[in-house]
């Protein structure tokens, strides 16, 4: 069953997600209130806003995985073919390492069905050779941010 997203609109301050929403499923029309594009990395003016994943189940070119613990995700940067570049999206994720902002992460379960995974902070970014794909990719280490009950999402 897909539930409705609980958001509070604040015209000057954005949209809030509650920690109680973690693990709940939503429709794309609800997710797209925050994540305005189908690209995995949504940024605006160089600032990271939110992230999408499917853990490589639907798009194998983005083989995101959990780290040693479930509060860590190894997130693959943007770019489907060839070596990934440090474009505006990947740069926004890399810049989030320094800014330490927390962003919402949504996991695609099926067409139009998304799970809210909570707020995540980008801990690290590395440009590495991905053997299985025979290309250079950006790998970002995401860490679950469980310290806040609600988080402003800049839209």
C-alpha positions in Angstrom: 0.0 0.0 0.0 1.3 3.5 -0.8 0.7 6.1 1.8 0.5 9.9 1.4 3.6 11.9 2.1 3.2 14.1 5.2 4.7 17.4 4.2 4.1 20.8 5.6 4.5 23.6 3.1 6.3 26.7 4.3 6.6 29.2 1.4 9.7 30.8 2.7 11.4 27.7 4.2 10.6 24.7 2.0 9.2 21.3 2.8 9.7 19.2 5.8 9.8 15.4 6.1 9.3 13.7 9.4 11.5 10.8 10.7 8.2 8.9 11.0 8.0 8.8 7.2 11.2 6.7 6.9 10.4 3.4 5.3 7.1 4.5 4.0 6.3 4.2 0.3 5.1 7.1 -1.9 4.1 7.8 -5.4 6.3 9.7 -7.8 3.9 12.6 -7.9 4.6 13.0 -4.1 8.3 12.5 -4.3 8.6 15.0 -7.2 7.4 17.7 -4.9 11.0 17.7 -3.6 13.0 15.8 -6.3 11.9 17.7 -9.4 13.7 15.5 -12.0 14.1 11.8 -12.9 17.9 12.2 -12.5 19.4 10.5 -9.4 21.0 13.7 -8.2 18.8 16.8 -7.9 20.6 20.1 -7.3 19.8 23.7 -7.8 22.4 26.4 -8.3 25.1 24.0 -7.2 23.4 23.0 -4.0 22.5 19.4 -3.4 18.7 19.0 -2.8 17.9 15.3 -2.8 19.1 11.9 -4.1 17.4 8.9 -5.8 18.7 5.3 -5.8 17.5 1.8 -6.7 20.6 0.0 -5.5 21.3 -1.1 -9.1 18.2 -3.3 -9.3 16.6 -1.3 -12.1 19.5 0.7 -13.4 22.6 -1.5 -13.2 24.9 1.4 -14.2 24.3 2.8 -10.7 25.3 0.0 -8.4 24.7 1.7 -5.1 25.3 -0.6 -2.1 25.1 -0.5 1.6 28.4 -0.3 3.4 29.5 -2.6 6.3 26.5 -1.3 8.2 23.0 -0.2 7.0 23.7 3.4 8.1 26.2 3.8 5.2 25.6 3.7 1.5 28.2 3.8 -1.3 26.4 6.0 -3.8 27.4 6.1 -7.5 27.5 9.5 -9.1 25.7 10.6 -12.2 26.5 9.6 -15.8 25.3 6.4 -17.5 27.9 5.8 -20.2 31.7 6.3 -20.3 33.7 7.8 -17.6 31.7 10.0 -15.3 32.6 13.7 -15.3 32.6 16.3 -12.5 29.5 17.9 -13.9 27.2 20.2 -12.0 25.3 17.3 -10.3 28.4 15.3 -9.2 30.0 18.6 -8.1 27.0 19.4 -5.9 27.3 16.0 -4.2 31.1 16.5 -3.8 30.5 20.0 -2.4 28.0 18.5 0.2 31.0 16.8 1.8 32.2 20.2 2.9 28.8 21.9 3.6 27.6 18.8 5.7 24.0 19.3 4.7 21.6 16.5 5.1 19.4 15.6 2.1 16.5 13.2 1.6 17.2 9.9 -0.2 14.4 8.0 -2.1 14.7 4.3 -3.1 12.8 3.3 -6.3 11.0 0.0 -5.5 9.0 -0.3 -8.8 7.6 2.0 -11.4 6.1 5.0 -9.6 6.7 3.5 -6.2 9.3 5.0 -3.9 10.5 4.4 -0.4 11.7 7.3 1.8 15.0 6.3 3.3 15.4 9.4 5.5 18.1 12.1 5.6 21.7 11.4 4.6 24.9 13.3 4.8 27.7 13.0 2.2 30.8 11.9 4.1 33.3 11.4 1.2 33.7 11.4 -2.6 36.2 9.6 -4.7 36.8 9.1 -8.4 37.5 5.4 -8.8 37.7 2.8 -11.5 34.6 0.5 -11.5 35.9 -2.9 -12.8 32.4 -4.3 -13.6 31.6 -1.3 -15.8 35.1 -0.7 -17.1 34.9 3.0 -16.4 35.7 5.7 -14.0 32.8 6.7 -11.6 32.2 9.0 -8.7 31.6 7.0 -5.5 30.2 8.9 -2.6 29.9 7.7 1.0 26.5 8.6 2.5 25.9 8.3 6.2 22.4 8.2 7.7 21.5 11.3 9.6 19.3 10.1 12.5 19.8 13.1 14.7 16.9 15.2 13.5 13.2 14.6 13.6 12.3 16.9 10.8 14.5 18.4 8.1 14.0 21.4 5.9 14.3 20.5 2.2 15.2 23.5 0.1 13.1 23.6 -3.1 
